[in-house]
Amino acid sequence: MYYAAANGLAEAFNKMLYNLLKKAVSMSKRDWHERMEEALWAYRTTYRTPTQATPYSLVYGVEAVLPLELQILSLRLAIQEGLTDKENARLRLKNWKLLMKRG
């Protein structure tokens, strides 16, 4: 059934998704389907002013752990793991040294 209010919300989301994909795709514009997951991740983890939260946190009740936070232990993850400041600093230094060797 046609419901004008819901249709407007769907159109607004489609427009936003189109704009995200337009920024992510290559010049040929043939890889948009490969970039869909990235665009949706960006949308789901971006803070929204009207809701005062990210869509991800509204669904799951916690903020998403970004892929970079898995490589470099963040303060948020250190708190979740119960690490002391000294242990956290030691792990960050160790990770930094590993990254410097690779680079």
Secondary structure, DSSP 8 states (H G I E B T S, - for coil): ---HHHHHHHHHHHHHHHHHHHHHS-TT---HHHHHHHHHHHHHTS-BTTTTB-HHHHHHSS----HHHHHTT-HHHHHHHT--HHHHHHHHHHHHHHHHHH-
